[in-house]
Amino acid sequence: MTWNVWGRFGDRWLRRQRAIAETVRGQRPDFVALQETWSSDAEAQTGLLGFELGMTPVFAPSRMPRDPDPGVQLGLGILSRFPLVDVEQHTLSTGTVALRAEIRLGTDSLHFITSCLDWEEDHQQQRFEQATSLAALVSELKAGGDDVIVAGDLNTPPGGPELEPLLAVLDDCWQPQLYDGVTYSSRNPYLGNGEWLEDHRIDYILTNHLTVSGSRLAGLDEDHGRPPSDHYAVVADVPVA
């Protein structure tokens, strides 16, 4: 599962956080990638979710929109139902960060990675460079015979050239169904008017050597009929053990 959870933005972030927890609980994922998740000196959203959901949490600060509270930092998070063998923060091109968690499955390892590429419309070259850097990390891990999942907010619609480096080494888990899987939708009341990425699928789960048995969106209306974030979540059924 991957979800950009929109930090503490909006005037109902505490209620949104409750709905985020309930949405994740309802999907029962083994792994969750979070973008724009928040952390302060007192507590972190990943820790709160991990405690409530019985999952191991990790957090890494990253280049994100700034929270109005200077004591709050936004970044990347991973939640896992499996014990983590290793956790590492990788700096990609132009300073963007990827967070990697290694999970031991029998005699093999699975590397679960999350990142959030630049969102600005005129940063196409930066996104391409970031994706290229991330693809190089994936290739290095694959060379050791391990499986890799990249889950995150790539801020690029399907078919965008920025995705080409990653799609050269991984497969997109999304299975086209009766809808196109838009994760940044103009039907979401939290979107601003005229967002350049609106009505596109910009959140992805990418894998190698794994069979996908289904994919779907979540986080559509769990907050009293409203979405808990400005992004919808993506969930993929990928057997990993």
N, C-alpha and C positions, 0 to 999 in steps of 0.2 A: 504494500500500500504506500502511496506517496501523496503528500498533501502540503500545499502552501497554506499555512494557517493564519496568515495576515497579522502576526504579532498582537499588539494590544491596541490596534487602531479601531476607530469607531467608538460610539458611546455606550456600547453594550458588550465590551470584550469579556467581562466576567461571565455573562450568560453564554456568550459564544464559546468560551472555554469549556463550560459544562457540556454544551452540545457537541463539541469536538470529542470530548472523552466518551460520550455515549455513542457517537457515530463509530469511533474506532472499536469500542467494545462490541458493537453490533456486527462488525465485519469480521472480528476474531482473527486478525492477521498475525502471522509469525514475525513479520518485520514491517516496520513503519519508517518511512523517510519523511522528515519534516523540514520545511523551509519557512523562513520568517518566523521561527519559533523564538520565544523571548527568554532572557535570563537576567536576573538582578543579583545583587549581593546576598539577598535574603533567600531567594528560591529561583528555580527554573521551571519552565513549563514542561520540559522533558522529564524532570524529576517527579513533578506532580503526576503526570500521566503514567510514568513508569510505576510509581507506587500504587496508584489506583488500579491499574490494569495488570499488575503482576509481570511487568516487562523490564528488562535491563535498559536504562537510559544512558545516552551519551550526547554531549553538546559541543559544538565548535563555533566560536564567533566567526562571522563572515561579513563581507561587504553587502549590506542590505540597506533599505530605507531606514532612516533614523527614527527611533521611537521619540515621541514628544517628551518623555521623561529621560533626562540625561543619565539617570542611574540604571537604565534598562538597555540591554544590548540584544540585537537580533542576530540570528545565525541559523545553523543547520543542526538537526537532531536525528538520532536513530533510536528506535525502540526495538528490542528483540526478545522473543520468548526463549531463545537459545542462549547459552552462555557464550560470551565473547572471548575469543582467544587473543585478539589484538585489536587496538583502535589507533588510527593514525589520521592526522590532518595533513592533506596535501595542498600545496599552493600551486594553482594552475597559472596559465598565462594571464597577464595583466592583473595579477593579485587575487583573482577569484579563488575560492577554497572548495575543495571536495573533502568530505568526511567518509572514511572507510572503516568498516567493522568486519573483522574476520571471524567466521563461525565455523567450528569444526563439526563436520557431519560424517561420522564413521572415520574412515582413513583419509577423507578428502576435506578440502576447505571450500567454503563459499565466501566470496567477498561482496558485501552489500555496501554500495557507495551512493551517496547523495550529494547533489550540488545544485546551485541556482545560477544560471548564466545571466549576463547583463540584460536588462529589460528595455533599455532605451532604443527607440526606433533607429537611430543613426549609429548604433553600435554593432552593426552586422559583422564587421571585420573582427571586432573584439570577441563576439560570440563564436565566430569560426575558430579563432585562435584558442579560446577556452575549450571548445569541443575537441580540437586537435590535441591539446594537452591532456584532456581527460581520456581520449582514445588511446594515447600512448601509455597511460597508466593501465588501462584495461588490457592492452596487448601484452604488457609486461606480466600481469597477473595470469593471463591466459596461457602464456608460454610455460608457466609452471604446472599446467594441467588442471588448474582450478576453475570452478565456475564463477561467473561474475554477474551481478545484477546492478545496473545503474538506475536509480529512481530519483526523479527530481523535476524541478521547474526549469525547463530549457528555453523558455521564452521565444520559441520558434514554432511556427505552424508546420504540419507535415508537408514535406516537399521543399522546405527551406534549405538552402545550401549549407547553412550552419550545422545541420544534422548529418551531413554526408560523412564526416570523419567517424562519428559514433556508429552510424549504420553500416559502415564498412567492417566493423568488428563485433557488432551486436545486432540482435533482432528486436524489432518493436513488438511488445506484447499485446498491443491493442488489436482486438479482432473486430473488424467492422460488423455492426449488427444493424438494427433498424434506425440507428442514429449515429452521428459521426463522432461522438465522444467529446464534444466541446467542453473544455474545462474552464474557460474564461468567457462567460456568457453574458450577453447584454440583458438577459432575463434576470441576472443576479443584481439585486438592488444596491450592492456595495460597489459596483463598477461606476467609474466616472463616465461622462458622456464623451463619445468619440475616441475611446481608447484604441490605439492602433492594433492591438492584439485581440480585441474583443471578437467573440464568436469563432474562436479557433481552439483547437486542442494544442496546448502548450506544455502540458505536464505528461511525463512519460515514465514507463517502466520498460527497460531494455535488458535483454538477457542473452546468454550463449549456452548452447548445448542443453537447454531445458525445454520441456514440453509445456505449453500453455493450454489449459483446459477451459479458460474463460476469462473475460475481462468486463469491467463495469465501472460506472461512476458512483460515488457516494458523496454525502455532504450536500444534498440538494435542498432539504427543507426540515432538517432535524431541530432547528432552533425556533420552535413555535411557529412552524410554517415558513421560516426563512432559512437560508443557508448559513452555516456557522462561519464561513469565510468568504472572501471575494473570489477564491478558486474552488472548484469542485475537486474532490479527491479521485484518484484512480486506483482501482484494485484489480490485481491479476492473480489468477489461481495457477501457481507454478509449483509443481511437486519438487521438493528440494531434498527429500530424504527417502 
